[in-house]
Amino acid sequence: MKQETNMSMHNTSSAVKSKPEELVPSRYALKIGDIDVMVVSDGVLPLPTAMLAHNVDPSARAAWLKEMFLPPDAFDWALNVVVVRSGKQTILVDAGLGFDPDLHLPRAGQLIKRLEAAGIDLSSVTDVVLTHMHMDHVGGLLVDGVKERLRKDLRIHVAAAEVTFWNAPDFSHVSMPPGFPDALRSAAKRFVKEYGSQLRQFDEEHEIAPGVVVRRTGGHTPGHSVVRVVSGGDRLMFAGDAVFAVGFEHPDWYNGFEHDPEEAARVRVQLFKELVETGGLLVATHLPFPSVGRVAADGDAFRWVPVFWDY
């Protein structure tokens, strides 16, 4: 598959030269048939490694971390979003963390400046798709001054079950660090207050643009959804938080942010099986940037096969 794109909605060179470049431009562009896709890093979230699997013996988790050359207590979770251009529509899938000083996550919340560096003006975005309403997926739209730069007719697509859930969220099955439940509640409530009139809710599946379909999976949250991009025989799935790095080898390990861990594990296996069958590309929020790869079967589990970077 030829991975070239002119994803930039404006003159990228002039946009980049207007301010100092980051040492590593945190974006990766590819083509899915006739559709442009760009993965953009919102930064990283330093979180306890216990969040990877709270239903297994700590020694098993520690062994996996050692095999992966990762620190035992805390490590950096990637935080990726995707921009899709299909026809005349420019679609932002998730919006990153934004800003939350109380949780001490200063290395995330980079999305807006990185969109600008890529030459993508906020006013060019016609649609936003939310995989779910955790704060690291909606917070970028809550940053001061962002709403005023967005189109008045911006459409924000989210599963109806997700909006309903956050009216009275259930945290009884999660295993989050202190402070996170309150921050998640607050961000979701504020988001609905700010953008409620622009929400376009769907039940199970909705076509956002030609070749771009969002479908509810549930599991991680009741309204958690994935976005499938299909064009010219190419396929890509943005799986949101249905997939974490440890999940390929251990799809039955429960992530601390899953509101229904058993259902999340079932969904994860189902999506992996689909990706094995189709050979399509996978991108997910918390896989290491640029998070583009494929899934192979490996006995009773799975194997992550990152693509070779095209640069």
C-alpha positions, 0 to 999 in steps of 0.5 A, spaced: 500 500 500 502 506 498 503 510 504 503 518 501 498 523 503 497 531 502 493 531 508 495 538 510 488 542 509 493 548 508 500 550 506 504 545 511 511 549 510 508 556 512 504 553 518 510 549 521 515 555 519 511 560 523 513 557 530 519 553 532 518 545 530 518 540 535 525 535 534 520 529 532 514 531 528 509 527 532 504 525 526 504 520 521 500 520 514 498 514 510 493 513 505 487 508 505 485 507 498 483 514 496 482 516 503 487 520 507 489 518 514 494 522 519 495 519 526 497 525 531 500 524 538 497 528 543 503 526 548 504 521 553 500 519 560 505 517 565 501 511 569 502 506 574 503 499 570 498 496 575 493 499 570 495 494 565 492 488 568 489 488 575 486 481 575 492 477 574 498 476 579 503 482 580 508 477 578 505 475 571 505 483 570 512 484 572 514 478 568 511 481 561 514 488 563 521 485 564 520 482 557 518 488 554 524 492 557 519 496 560 519 499 568 516 495 573 512 501 576 510 506 571 511 507 564 508 512 558 502 510 555 501 513 548 495 518 546 494 518 539 488 521 535 486 520 528 485 525 522 481 523 516 479 526 510 474 523 505 471 527 500 470 534 502 469 532 510 475 533 515 474 528 521 477 528 527 477 522 531 478 523 539 481 530 541 486 528 546 487 530 554 486 538 553 489 540 560 488 537 567 493 540 572 490 536 578 492 530 575 499 532 573 499 530 566 503 535 563 506 531 557 499 530 554 494 535 551 499 537 545 493 536 540 492 543 538 499 545 537 500 539 533 494 539 528 497 547 527 504 544 525 501 539 520 497 545 517 490 543 519 486 549 521 481 547 527 476 551 522 477 546 517 474 540 521 467 538 519 466 532 524 468 529 530 468 522 532 468 520 539 470 513 541 468 514 548 467 520 553 473 519 557 477 525 558 483 523 554 478 523 548 474 529 549 479 534 553 482 537 547 475 540 545 475 543 552 481 547 552 480 555 552 479 558 546 478 552 542 470 552 541 471 559 538 475 556 533 471 550 531 465 551 525 459 553 528 456 547 524 461 542 527 458 535 528 460 531 534 458 523 533 458 519 539 454 513 541 447 514 545 449 509 550 455 513 551 451 520 553 446 516 557 452 512 561 455 519 563 449 521 566 450 517 572 457 513 571 458 506 574 465 506 576 464 499 581 469 495 576 474 500 574 481 500 578 484 507 577 489 511 580 486 516 585 483 522 582 481 519 576 474 518 577 472 525 579 476 528 573 472 523 568 466 525 571 467 532 571 470 532 564 464 528 561 459 533 564 462 539 562 463 536 555 456 535 554 454 542 557 459 545 552 457 541 546 450 538 547 447 542 541 452 539 536 452 532 538 449 527 533 448 520 537 447 514 534 445 507 536 449 502 533 453 504 527 453 510 523 456 512 516 460 519 517 463 520 510 464 515 504 468 509 507 468 512 514 463 508 519 463 508 526 460 502 530 459 501 538 462 496 541 461 497 548 466 494 553 471 499 555 465 504 556 457 502 554 458 506 548 465 505 546 466 505 539 471 503 533 472 507 527 473 503 520 476 506 514 475 502 508 477 504 500 480 501 494 481 495 498 485 498 503 482 497 511 484 501 517 481 500 524 481 506 529 480 501 535 480 507 541 481 504 548 479 497 546 486 495 545 492 496 549 499 493 548 499 488 553 492 485 550 495 482 544 499 476 548 494 477 554 487 479 551 484 477 558 487 481 562 483 487 565 485 494 564 484 499 570 480 504 566 475 498 563 468 499 566 466 492 564 472 488 564 469 482 562 465 485 556 471 489 554 476 482 553 470 479 549 470 485 544 478 485 544 478 478 542 473 479 537 476 485 534 483 481 533 479 476 530 477 481 525 483 484 524 487 477 523 481 475 518 481 482 514 489 483 514 487 490 515 491 496 519 490 497 526 491 504 530 489 505 537 489 510 542 494 507 547 499 503 542 506 506 541 506 512 536 505 511 530 501 505 532 500 503 525 500 495 524 497 489 523 495 483 528 497 476 527 494 469 530 499 466 535 496 460 538 490 462 543 493 469 543 495 474 538 501 478 535 502 485 534 506 487 527 508 494 526 508 497 519 515 499 517 515 507 517 514 510 510 518 516 511 
